[in-house]
Amino acid sequence: MATQSAFDTHYRLRPLLRELAATRLARRGVDLDAPGGHAEELLGPDAWAFVRPDLVRPAEHHAAGAPLATVERAVDALERLA
């Protein structure tokens, strides 16, 4: 569903990815929401784009969601942190 609408990307996929990222980063002593932390560096650009703490909700909920390839790269990045 996250590939279909910006709403689903932000309100369905993002919370799951944030929880996973926070847990996996915490194992490395990194706080996902700490300013100037290493989370962005460890996650990479695709995962960070979904989980960054300053991400605002989409203005247009019916806009296109995240491309599947981007979601896959983000999930791969999170899996590498295991």
N, CA, C and O atoms as a CHARMM CRD file, in Angstrom:
* protein
*
  328
    1    1 MET  N      0.81800  -1.18900   0.00000 PROA 1      0.00000
    2    1 MET  CA     0.00000   0.00000   0.00000 PROA 1      0.00000
    3    1 MET  C      0.86700   1.26000   0.00000 PROA 1      0.00000
    4    1 MET  O      0.44800   2.30500  -0.49800 PROA 1      0.00000
    5    2 ALA  N      2.07300   1.16100   0.55800 PROA 2      0.00000
    6    2 ALA  CA     2.93500   2.34400   0.64300 PROA 2      0.00000
    7    2 ALA  C      3.35000   2.85400  -0.72400 PROA 2      0.00000
    8    2 ALA  O      3.73100   4.01700  -0.86100 PROA 2      0.00000
    9    3 THR  N      3.28400   2.01000  -1.72900 PROA 3      0.00000
   10    3 THR  CA     3.64000   2.46200  -3.06900 PROA 3      0.00000
   11    3 THR  C      2.46700   3.15600  -3.75500 PROA 3      0.00000
   12    3 THR  O      2.63900   3.79500  -4.79300 PROA 3      0.00000
   13    4 GLN  N      1.28100   3.02800  -3.17600 PROA 4      0.00000
   14    4 GLN  CA     0.08400   3.58700  -3.79800 PROA 4      0.00000
   15    4 GLN  C     -0.20400   5.02500  -3.40800 PROA 4      0.00000
   16    4 GLN  O     -0.64300   5.81900  -4.24000 PROA 4      0.00000
   17    5 SER  N      0.04100   5.37000  -2.13600 PROA 5      0.00000
   18    5 SER  CA    -0.29000   6.73700  -1.72200 PROA 5      0.00000
   19    5 SER  C      0.70900   7.26100  -0.69600 PROA 5      0.00000
   20    5 SER  O      1.30400   6.50500   0.07200 PROA 5      0.00000
   21    6 ALA  N      0.86800   8.55200  -0.71000 PROA 6      0.00000
   22    6 ALA  CA     1.75200   9.20500   0.25200 PROA 6      0.00000
   23    6 ALA  C      1.24400   8.99900   1.67400 PROA 6      0.00000
   24    6 ALA  O      2.03600   8.89700   2.61100 PROA 6      0.00000
   25    7 PHE  N     -0.06900   8.93800   1.83600 PROA 7      0.00000
   26    7 PHE  CA    -0.66200   8.68800   3.15200 PROA 7      0.00000
   27    7 PHE  C     -0.17600   7.34900   3.69300 PROA 7      0.00000
   28    7 PHE  O      0.29400   7.27100   4.82800 PROA 7      0.00000
   29    8 ASP  N     -0.28800   6.29900   2.88900 PROA 8      0.00000
   30    8 ASP  CA     0.12300   4.97000   3.34100 PROA 8      0.00000
   31    8 ASP  C      1.62300   4.89200   3.58900 PROA 8      0.00000
   32    8 ASP  O      2.06400   4.20400   4.51000 PROA 8      0.00000
   33    9 THR  N      2.39300   5.57500   2.79300 PROA 9      0.00000
   34    9 THR  CA     3.83600   5.59900   3.02600 PROA 9      0.00000
   35    9 THR  C      4.12500   6.21400   4.38700 PROA 9      0.00000
   36    9 THR  O      4.90700   5.66800   5.16600 PROA 9      0.00000
   37   10 HSD  N      3.50700   7.32900   4.66900 PROA 10     0.00000
   38   10 HSD  CA     3.81700   8.06900   5.89600 PROA 10     0.00000
   39   10 HSD  C      3.19800   7.43900   7.14100 PROA 10     0.00000
   40   10 HSD  O      3.85200   7.35900   8.18100 PROA 10     0.00000
   41   11 TYR  N      1.96900   7.00000   7.04900 PROA 11     0.00000
   42   11 TYR  CA     1.25600   6.55000   8.24400 PROA 11     0.00000
   43   11 TYR  C      1.23400   5.03300   8.45700 PROA 11     0.00000
   44   11 TYR  O      0.88900   4.56900   9.54400 PROA 11     0.00000
   45   12 ARG  N      1.59300   4.27200   7.45000 PROA 12     0.00000
   46   12 ARG  CA     1.61400   2.81100   7.61000 PROA 12     0.00000
   47   12 ARG  C      3.03900   2.26300   7.55700 PROA 12     0.00000
   48   12 ARG  O      3.45500   1.53100   8.45400 PROA 12     0.00000
   49   13 LEU  N      3.78000   2.61100   6.51900 PROA 13     0.00000
   50   13 LEU  CA     5.13200   2.07300   6.36000 PROA 13     0.00000
   51   13 LEU  C      6.13700   2.75600   7.27900 PROA 13     0.00000
   52   13 LEU  O      6.92500   2.08400   7.94500 PROA 13     0.00000
   53   14 ARG  N      6.11600   4.06100   7.31900 PROA 14     0.00000
   54   14 ARG  CA     7.10600   4.81500   8.09000 PROA 14     0.00000
   55   14 ARG  C      7.18500   4.38900   9.55800 PROA 14     0.00000
   56   14 ARG  O      8.29100   4.18200  10.05700 PROA 14     0.00000
   57   15 PRO  N      6.06700   4.24900  10.26800 PROA 15     0.00000
   58   15 PRO  CA     6.17500   3.83800  11.67800 PROA 15     0.00000
   59   15 PRO  C      6.84500   2.47000  11.85100 PROA 15     0.00000
   60   15 PRO  O      7.59800   2.26300  12.80300 PROA 15     0.00000
   61   16 LEU  N      6.57500   1.55300  10.94300 PROA 16     0.00000
   62   16 LEU  CA     7.20800   0.24000  11.02100 PROA 16     0.00000
   63   16 LEU  C      8.71300   0.33600  10.80500 PROA 16     0.00000
   64   16 LEU  O      9.50000  -0.27000  11.53300 PROA 16     0.00000
   65   17 LEU  N      9.09600   1.10100   9.79900 PROA 17     0.00000
   66   17 LEU  CA    10.52400   1.26000   9.51300 PROA 17     0.00000
   67   17 LEU  C     11.23100   2.00300  10.63900 PROA 17     0.00000
   68   17 LEU  O     12.37200   1.68200  10.97400 PROA 17     0.00000
   69   18 ARG  N     10.56200   2.99600  11.22700 PROA 18     0.00000
   70   18 ARG  CA    11.16900   3.73000  12.35200 PROA 18     0.00000
   71   18 ARG  C     11.38500   2.81700  13.54600 PROA 18     0.00000
   72   18 ARG  O     12.43800   2.87200  14.18200 PROA 18     0.00000
   73   19 GLU  N     10.42300   1.99200  13.85400 PROA 19     0.00000
   74   19 GLU  CA    10.56200   1.07800  14.99100 PROA 19     0.00000
   75   19 GLU  C     11.71800   0.10500  14.75900 PROA 19     0.00000
   76   19 GLU  O     12.53300  -0.13000  15.65100 PROA 19     0.00000
   77   20 LEU  N     11.77600  -0.44400  13.58000 PROA 20     0.00000
   78   20 LEU  CA    12.85000  -1.37000  13.23600 PROA 20     0.00000
   79   20 LEU  C     14.20800  -0.67500  13.27400 PROA 20     0.00000
   80   20 LEU  O     15.16900  -1.20800  13.82800 PROA 20     0.00000
   81   21 ALA  N     14.28100   0.50700  12.68700 PROA 21     0.00000
   82   21 ALA  CA    15.54000   1.25500  12.67300 PROA 21     0.00000
   83   21 ALA  C     15.97200   1.61700  14.08900 PROA 21     0.00000
   84   21 ALA  O     17.14400   1.46500  14.43400 PROA 21     0.00000
   85   22 ALA  N     15.05100   2.08800  14.90600 PROA 22     0.00000
   86   22 ALA  CA    15.39000   2.47600  16.27700 PROA 22     0.00000
   87   22 ALA  C     15.92900   1.29100  17.06400 PROA 22     0.00000
   88   22 ALA  O     16.90600   1.42500  17.80100 PROA 22     0.00000
   89   23 THR  N     15.30200   0.14100  16.91300 PROA 23     0.00000
   90   23 THR  CA    15.73600  -1.05800  17.63300 PROA 23     0.00000
   91   23 THR  C     17.12000  -1.50200  17.18400 PROA 23     0.00000
   92   23 THR  O     17.98200  -1.80300  18.01000 PROA 23     0.00000
   93   24 ARG  N     17.32800  -1.54100  15.88900 PROA 24     0.00000
   94   24 ARG  CA    18.61200  -2.01400  15.36900 PROA 24     0.00000
   95   24 ARG  C     19.73900  -1.02000  15.63600 PROA 24     0.00000
   96   24 ARG  O     20.87500  -1.42100  15.88800 PROA 24     0.00000
   97   25 LEU  N     19.43400   0.24600  15.58300 PROA 25     0.00000
   98   25 LEU  CA    20.45200   1.25100  15.89600 PROA 25     0.00000
   99   25 LEU  C     20.79600   1.23400  17.38400 PROA 25     0.00000
  100   25 LEU  O     21.95700   1.40400  17.75700 PROA 25     0.00000
  101   26 ALA  N     19.79200   1.03100  18.22600 PROA 26     0.00000
  102   26 ALA  CA    20.02500   1.00100  19.67000 PROA 26     0.00000
  103   26 ALA  C     21.00700  -0.10700  20.04500 PROA 26     0.00000
  104   26 ALA  O     21.80000   0.05900  20.97200 PROA 26     0.00000
  105   27 ARG  N     20.96300  -1.22000  19.34400 PROA 27     0.00000
  106   27 ARG  CA    21.91200  -2.31300  19.58200 PROA 27     0.00000
  107   27 ARG  C     23.35300  -1.86800  19.35000 PROA 27     0.00000
  108   27 ARG  O     24.29200  -2.45100  19.89200 PROA 27     0.00000
  109   28 ARG  N     23.50700  -0.83600  18.54400 PROA 28     0.00000
  110   28 ARG  CA    24.83800  -0.28800  18.24900 PROA 28     0.00000
  111   28 ARG  C     25.12700   0.95800  19.06400 PROA 28     0.00000
  112   28 ARG  O     26.15200   1.61300  18.87100 PROA 28     0.00000
  113   29 GLY  N     24.21900   1.28500  19.97700 PROA 29     0.00000
  114   29 GLY  CA    24.40700   2.45600  20.82800 PROA 29     0.00000
  115   29 GLY  C     24.09000   3.76800  20.13500 PROA 29     0.00000
  116   29 GLY  O     24.58200   4.82200  20.53800 PROA 29     0.00000
  117   30 VAL  N     23.26500   3.70800  19.08900 PROA 30     0.00000
  118   30 VAL  CA    22.92200   4.90200  18.31100 PROA 30     0.00000
  119   30 VAL  C     21.44000   5.21200  18.49500 PROA 30     0.00000
  120   30 VAL  O     20.59200   4.33100  18.35500 PROA 30     0.00000
  121   31 ASP  N     21.13900   6.45700  18.80800 PROA 31     0.00000
  122   31 ASP  CA    19.75800   6.92000  18.95700 PROA 31     0.00000
  123   31 ASP  C     19.27700   7.46000  17.61300 PROA 31     0.00000
  124   31 ASP  O     19.88200   8.37000  17.04600 PROA 31     0.00000
  125   32 LEU  N     18.20000   6.89900  17.11900 PROA 32     0.00000
  126   32 LEU  CA    17.65000   7.30700  15.82300 PROA 32     0.00000
  127   32 LEU  C     17.35800   8.79800  15.77200 PROA 32     0.00000
  128   32 LEU  O     17.56400   9.43100  14.73700 PROA 32     0.00000
  129   33 ASP  N     16.88400   9.36400  16.86400 PROA 33     0.00000
  130   33 ASP  CA    16.44100  10.74900  16.87100 PROA 33     0.00000
  131   33 ASP  C     17.45400  11.74600  17.41800 PROA 33     0.00000
  132   33 ASP  O     17.14300  12.93000  17.54600 PROA 33     0.00000
  133   34 ALA  N     18.65300  11.29000  17.74000 PROA 34     0.00000
  134   34 ALA  CA    19.66800  12.18800  18.29300 PROA 34     0.00000
  135   34 ALA  C     20.21200  13.10700  17.20800 PROA 34     0.00000
  136   34 ALA  O     20.64600  12.63500  16.15700 PROA 34     0.00000
  137   35 PRO  N     20.19400  14.41900  17.45200 PROA 35     0.00000
  138   35 PRO  CA    20.76200  15.33600  16.45900 PROA 35     0.00000
  139   35 PRO  C     22.26800  15.11300  16.34600 PROA 35     0.00000
  140   35 PRO  O     22.96700  14.94000  17.34400 PROA 35     0.00000
  141   36 GLY  N     22.73600  15.12300  15.12600 PROA 36     0.00000
  142   36 GLY  CA    24.17100  14.94500  14.89500 PROA 36     0.00000
  143   36 GLY  C     24.66000  13.53300  15.16200 PROA 36     0.00000
  144   36 GLY  O     25.86600  13.29600  15.23900 PROA 36     0.00000
  145   37 GLY  N     23.72400  12.58300  15.30400 PROA 37     0.00000
  146   37 GLY  CA    24.10900  11.19900  15.56400 PROA 37     0.00000
  147   37 GLY  C     24.56100  10.49700  14.30000 PROA 37     0.00000
  148   37 GLY  O     24.66600  11.09800  13.23100 PROA 37     0.00000
  149   38 HSD  N     24.82100   9.23400  14.45000 PROA 38     0.00000
  150   38 HSD  CA    25.33400   8.44600  13.32600 PROA 38     0.00000
  151   38 HSD  C     24.24200   7.67700  12.59800 PROA 38     0.00000
  152   38 HSD  O     24.53800   6.89700  11.69300 PROA 38     0.00000
  153   39 ALA  N     22.99700   7.88300  12.97400 PROA 39     0.00000
  154   39 ALA  CA    21.89800   7.12000  12.38100 PROA 39     0.00000
  155   39 ALA  C     21.84700   7.30000  10.86500 PROA 39     0.00000
  156   39 ALA  O     21.74800   6.32000  10.12600 PROA 39     0.00000
  157   40 GLU  N     21.91200   8.51400  10.41400 PROA 40     0.00000
  158   40 GLU  CA    21.82000   8.76100   8.97000 PROA 40     0.00000
  159   40 GLU  C     22.94100   8.05300   8.22500 PROA 40     0.00000
  160   40 GLU  O     22.71400   7.45000   7.17600 PROA 40     0.00000
  161   41 GLU  N     24.12800   8.12600   8.75900 PROA 41     0.00000
  162   41 GLU  CA    25.29700   7.49400   8.13800 PROA 41     0.00000
  163   41 GLU  C     25.12900   5.97100   8.07400 PROA 41     0.00000
  164   41 GLU  O     25.43100   5.35200   7.05400 PROA 41     0.00000
  165   42 LEU  N     24.65000   5.37800   9.16100 PROA 42     0.00000
  166   42 LEU  CA    24.49700   3.92500   9.21500 PROA 42     0.00000
  167   42 LEU  C     23.35300   3.42300   8.34400 PROA 42     0.00000
  168   42 LEU  O     23.43900   2.33800   7.76900 PROA 42     0.00000
  169   43 LEU  N     22.29400   4.19600   8.24500 PROA 43     0.00000
  170   43 LEU  CA    21.12500   3.76200   7.49200 PROA 43     0.00000
  171   43 LEU  C     21.25100   3.97900   5.99100 PROA 43     0.00000
  172   43 LEU  O     20.72300   3.19100   5.20600 PROA 43     0.00000
  173   44 GLY  N     21.93100   5.01700   5.59100 PROA 44     0.00000
  174   44 GLY  CA    22.00600   5.34000   4.17300 PROA 44     0.00000
  175   44 GLY  C     20.82900   6.19700   3.74300 PROA 44     0.00000
  176   44 GLY  O     19.85900   6.33800   4.48800 PROA 44     0.00000
  177   45 PRO  N     20.90200   6.76700   2.56100 PROA 45     0.00000
  178   45 PRO  CA    19.91000   7.75700   2.13700 PROA 45     0.00000
  179   45 PRO  C     18.49300   7.22200   1.95200 PROA 45     0.00000
  180   45 PRO  O     17.53100   7.92400   2.26400 PROA 45     0.00000
  181   46 ASP  N     18.34400   6.00800   1.45900 PROA 46     0.00000
  182   46 ASP  CA    16.98600   5.50300   1.21400 PROA 46     0.00000
  183   46 ASP  C     16.24300   5.23500   2.51000 PROA 46     0.00000
  184   46 ASP  O     15.09300   5.64800   2.65600 PROA 46     0.00000
  185   47 ALA  N     16.87500   4.55300   3.45000 PROA 47     0.00000
  186   47 ALA  CA    16.20900   4.28400   4.73200 PROA 47     0.00000
  187   47 ALA  C     16.02200   5.57800   5.51000 PROA 47     0.00000
  188   47 ALA  O     14.97300   5.79500   6.11800 PROA 47     0.00000
  189   48 TRP  N     17.03400   6.43700   5.49400 PROA 48     0.00000
  190   48 TRP  CA    16.93900   7.69800   6.24000 PROA 48     0.00000
  191   48 TRP  C     15.77000   8.54500   5.74900 PROA 48     0.00000
  192   48 TRP  O     15.11800   9.22200   6.54300 PROA 48     0.00000
  193   49 ALA  N     15.50600   8.51100   4.46200 PROA 49     0.00000
  194   49 ALA  CA    14.40900   9.30300   3.89900 PROA 49     0.00000
  195   49 ALA  C     13.06200   8.90800   4.50400 PROA 49     0.00000
  196   49 ALA  O     12.15200   9.73400   4.57100 PROA 49     0.00000
  197   50 PHE  N     12.92300   7.65900   4.94200 PROA 50     0.00000
  198   50 PHE  CA    11.67400   7.20600   5.55500 PROA 50     0.00000
  199   50 PHE  C     11.62700   7.46500   7.05100 PROA 50     0.00000
  200   50 PHE  O     10.55700   7.74500   7.59200 PROA 50     0.00000
  201   51 VAL  N     12.76200   7.37800   7.72900 PROA 51     0.00000
  202   51 VAL  CA    12.74800   7.34600   9.19900 PROA 51     0.00000
  203   51 VAL  C     13.25300   8.60600   9.87900 PROA 51     0.00000
  204   51 VAL  O     13.17400   8.71000  11.10300 PROA 51     0.00000
  205   52 ARG  N     13.75800   9.54600   9.14000 PROA 52     0.00000
  206   52 ARG  CA    14.33100  10.73700   9.78200 PROA 52     0.00000
  207   52 ARG  C     13.29100  11.42700  10.66700 PROA 52     0.00000
  208   52 ARG  O     12.11100  11.48800  10.32200 PROA 52     0.00000
  209   53 PRO  N     13.73900  11.93900  11.79600 PROA 53     0.00000
  210   53 PRO  CA    12.79100  12.48400  12.77200 PROA 53     0.00000
  211   53 PRO  C     12.09100  13.76400  12.34000 PROA 53     0.00000
  212   53 PRO  O     11.03100  14.08600  12.87700 PROA 53     0.00000
  213   54 ASP  N     12.64200  14.49500  11.39800 PROA 54     0.00000
  214   54 ASP  CA    12.04800  15.77100  11.00200 PROA 54     0.00000
  215   54 ASP  C     11.12500  15.65700   9.78500 PROA 54     0.00000
  216   54 ASP  O     10.71500  16.67300   9.22400 PROA 54     0.00000
  217   55 LEU  N     10.80400  14.45000   9.38400 PROA 55     0.00000
  218   55 LEU  CA     9.94300  14.26000   8.21500 PROA 55     0.00000
  219   55 LEU  C      8.52700  14.72900   8.52200 PROA 55     0.00000
  220   55 LEU  O      7.91900  14.28800   9.49700 PROA 55     0.00000
  221   56 VAL  N      8.01400  15.60700   7.70300 PROA 56     0.00000
  222   56 VAL  CA     6.66000  16.12200   7.90300 PROA 56     0.00000
  223   56 VAL  C      5.66700  15.28200   7.10400 PROA 56     0.00000
  224   56 VAL  O      6.02100  14.64900   6.11000 PROA 56     0.00000
  225   57 ARG  N      4.44000  15.29200   7.55600 PROA 57     0.00000
  226   57 ARG  CA     3.41400  14.51600   6.85800 PROA 57     0.00000
  227   57 ARG  C      3.19300  15.10300   5.46200 PROA 57     0.00000
  228   57 ARG  O      3.38700  16.30000   5.25200 PROA 57     0.00000
  229   58 PRO  N      2.79500  14.27400   4.52400 PROA 58     0.00000
  230   58 PRO  CA     2.59000  14.76500   3.15700 PROA 58     0.00000
  231   58 PRO  C      1.41200  15.74000   3.07700 PROA 58     0.00000
  232   58 PRO  O      0.38500  15.54800   3.72800 PROA 58     0.00000
  233   59 ALA  N      1.57900  16.76200   2.28500 PROA 59     0.00000
  234   59 ALA  CA     0.50800  17.75000   2.10900 PROA 59     0.00000
  235   59 ALA  C     -0.65500  17.15100   1.33200 PROA 59     0.00000
  236   59 ALA  O     -1.81400  17.47400   1.59000 PROA 59     0.00000
  237   60 GLU  N     -0.34800  16.28900   0.39200 PROA 60     0.00000
  238   60 GLU  CA    -1.37000  15.66200  -0.44200 PROA 60     0.00000
  239   60 GLU  C     -1.36400  14.15600  -0.15700 PROA 60     0.00000
  240   60 GLU  O     -0.48100  13.43500  -0.62200 PROA 60     0.00000
  241   61 HSD  N     -2.33300  13.70000   0.59200 PROA 61     0.00000
  242   61 HSD  CA    -2.37600  12.28800   0.98500 PROA 61     0.00000
  243   61 HSD  C     -2.56300  11.34600  -0.19000 PROA 61     0.00000
  244   61 HSD  O     -2.15500  10.18700  -0.12100 PROA 61     0.00000
  245   62 HSD  N     -3.16500  11.81700  -1.25800 PROA 62     0.00000
  246   62 HSD  CA    -3.43400  10.95700  -2.40400 PROA 62     0.00000
  247   62 HSD  C     -2.32300  10.98400  -3.43900 PROA 62     0.00000
  248   62 HSD  O     -2.44700  10.37300  -4.50100 PROA 62     0.00000
  249   63 ALA  N     -1.23900  11.68700  -3.13900 PROA 63     0.00000
  250   63 ALA  CA    -0.09300  11.70200  -4.05500 PROA 63     0.00000
  251   63 ALA  C      0.49700  10.30200  -4.12700 PROA 63     0.00000
  252   63 ALA  O      0.20400   9.44500  -3.29300 PROA 63     0.00000
  253   64 ALA  N      1.31600  10.08800  -5.11700 PROA 64     0.00000
  254   64 ALA  CA     1.95400   8.77700  -5.28300 PROA 64     0.00000
  255   64 ALA  C      2.77000   8.42000  -4.04600 PROA 64     0.00000
  256   64 ALA  O      3.35900   9.28500  -3.39700 PROA 64     0.00000
  257   65 GLY  N      2.78900   7.15300  -3.74200 PROA 65     0.00000
  258   65 GLY  CA     3.58400   6.66500  -2.62500 PROA 65     0.00000
  259   65 GLY  C      5.04100   6.48900  -3.03800 PROA 65     0.00000
  260   65 GLY  O      5.46600   6.94300  -4.10000 PROA 65     0.00000
  261   66 ALA  N      5.77600   5.83400  -2.19100 PROA 66     0.00000
  262   66 ALA  CA     7.19500   5.59500  -2.44900 PROA 66     0.00000
  263   66 ALA  C      7.35200   4.54100  -3.54500 PROA 66     0.00000
  264   66 ALA  O      6.60400   3.56500  -3.58200 PROA 66     0.00000
  265   67 PRO  N      8.31300   4.73700  -4.42600 PROA 67     0.00000
  266   67 PRO  CA     8.57300   3.70600  -5.44400 PROA 67     0.00000
  267   67 PRO  C      9.02900   2.40200  -4.77300 PROA 67     0.00000
  268   67 PRO  O      9.76000   2.42700  -3.78300 PROA 67     0.00000
  269   68 LEU  N      8.60100   1.29600  -5.31000 PROA 68     0.00000
  270   68 LEU  CA     8.92700  -0.00300  -4.73300 PROA 68     0.00000
  271   68 LEU  C     10.44100  -0.19900  -4.61200 PROA 68     0.00000
  272   68 LEU  O     10.91000  -0.74400  -3.61200 PROA 68     0.00000
  273   69 ALA  N     11.18900   0.22400  -5.58600 PROA 69     0.00000
  274   69 ALA  CA    12.64300   0.06700  -5.53500 PROA 69     0.00000
  275   69 ALA  C     13.24700   0.82100  -4.34500 PROA 69     0.00000
  276   69 ALA  O     14.20500   0.35000  -3.73100 PROA 69     0.00000
  277   70 THR  N     12.69700   1.96600  -4.02700 PROA 70     0.00000
  278   70 THR  CA    13.17600   2.74700  -2.88100 PROA 70     0.00000
  279   70 THR  C     12.84000   2.03400  -1.57500 PROA 70     0.00000
  280   70 THR  O     13.66100   1.98500  -0.65900 PROA 70     0.00000
  281   71 VAL  N     11.64800   1.49200  -1.49500 PROA 71     0.00000
  282   71 VAL  CA    11.25100   0.73000  -0.30400 PROA 71     0.00000
  283   71 VAL  C     12.17600  -0.47100  -0.13400 PROA 71     0.00000
  284   71 VAL  O     12.63000  -0.75200   0.97500 PROA 71     0.00000
  285   72 GLU  N     12.45300  -1.17200  -1.21400 PROA 72     0.00000
  286   72 GLU  CA    13.33200  -2.34000  -1.15400 PROA 72     0.00000
  287   72 GLU  C     14.73300  -1.96100  -0.68100 PROA 72     0.00000
  288   72 GLU  O     15.32200  -2.66600   0.13800 PROA 72     0.00000
  289   73 ARG  N     15.26300  -0.86400  -1.18800 PROA 73     0.00000
  290   73 ARG  CA    16.61100  -0.43100  -0.75900 PROA 73     0.00000
  291   73 ARG  C     16.61300  -0.04100   0.71800 PROA 73     0.00000
  292   73 ARG  O     17.58200  -0.30800   1.42900 PROA 73     0.00000
  293   74 ALA  N     15.54200   0.58400   1.17700 PROA 74     0.00000
  294   74 ALA  CA    15.44600   0.96100   2.58400 PROA 74     0.00000
  295   74 ALA  C     15.39400  -0.27600   3.47300 PROA 74     0.00000
  296   74 ALA  O     16.07000  -0.33400   4.50000 PROA 74     0.00000
  297   75 VAL  N     14.60800  -1.24700   3.08600 PROA 75     0.00000
  298   75 VAL  CA    14.51000  -2.49400   3.85700 PROA 75     0.00000
  299   75 VAL  C     15.84800  -3.22400   3.84600 PROA 75     0.00000
  300   75 VAL  O     16.27200  -3.75400   4.87300 PROA 75     0.00000
  301   76 ASP  N     16.51100  -3.25800   2.70600 PROA 76     0.00000
  302   76 ASP  CA    17.83500  -3.88500   2.63500 PROA 76     0.00000
  303   76 ASP  C     18.81300  -3.22200   3.59500 PROA 76     0.00000
  304   76 ASP  O     19.59400  -3.90000   4.26300 PROA 76     0.00000
  305   77 ALA  N     18.77000  -1.91000   3.66000 PROA 77     0.00000
  306   77 ALA  CA    19.66400  -1.17000   4.56600 PROA 77     0.00000
  307   77 ALA  C     19.38300  -1.53800   6.01800 PROA 77     0.00000
  308   77 ALA  O     20.31000  -1.70500   6.80900 PROA 77     0.00000
  309   78 LEU  N     18.10900  -1.66400   6.36600 PROA 78     0.00000
  310   78 LEU  CA    17.75500  -2.04000   7.73200 PROA 78     0.00000
  311   78 LEU  C     18.16300  -3.48500   8.02900 PROA 78     0.00000
  312   78 LEU  O     18.59100  -3.79100   9.14200 PROA 78     0.00000
  313   79 GLU  N     18.03400  -4.35400   7.06000 PROA 79     0.00000
  314   79 GLU  CA    18.43900  -5.74600   7.25000 PROA 79     0.00000
  315   79 GLU  C     19.94900  -5.86000   7.46800 PROA 79     0.00000
  316   79 GLU  O     20.40200  -6.72800   8.21400 PROA 79     0.00000
  317   80 ARG  N     20.70800  -5.01100   6.84100 PROA 80     0.00000
  318   80 ARG  CA    22.16600  -5.04200   7.01600 PROA 80     0.00000
  319   80 ARG  C     22.57500  -4.66000   8.43500 PROA 80     0.00000
  320   80 ARG  O     23.66900  -5.01100   8.87700 PROA 80     0.00000
  321   81 LEU  N     21.71800  -3.95400   9.14800 PROA 81     0.00000
  322   81 LEU  CA    22.02000  -3.56900  10.52600 PROA 81     0.00000
  323   81 LEU  C     21.78600  -4.70100  11.53500 PROA 81     0.00000
  324   81 LEU  O     22.14000  -4.56900  12.70700 PROA 81     0.00000
  325   82 ALA  N     21.20200  -5.79300  11.08900 PROA 82     0.00000
  326   82 ALA  CA    20.86800  -6.90300  12.00100 PROA 82     0.00000
  327   82 ALA  C     22.09200  -7.47300  12.67000 PROA 82     0.00000
  328   82 ALA  O     21.98200  -8.40900  13.46300 PROA 82     0.00000
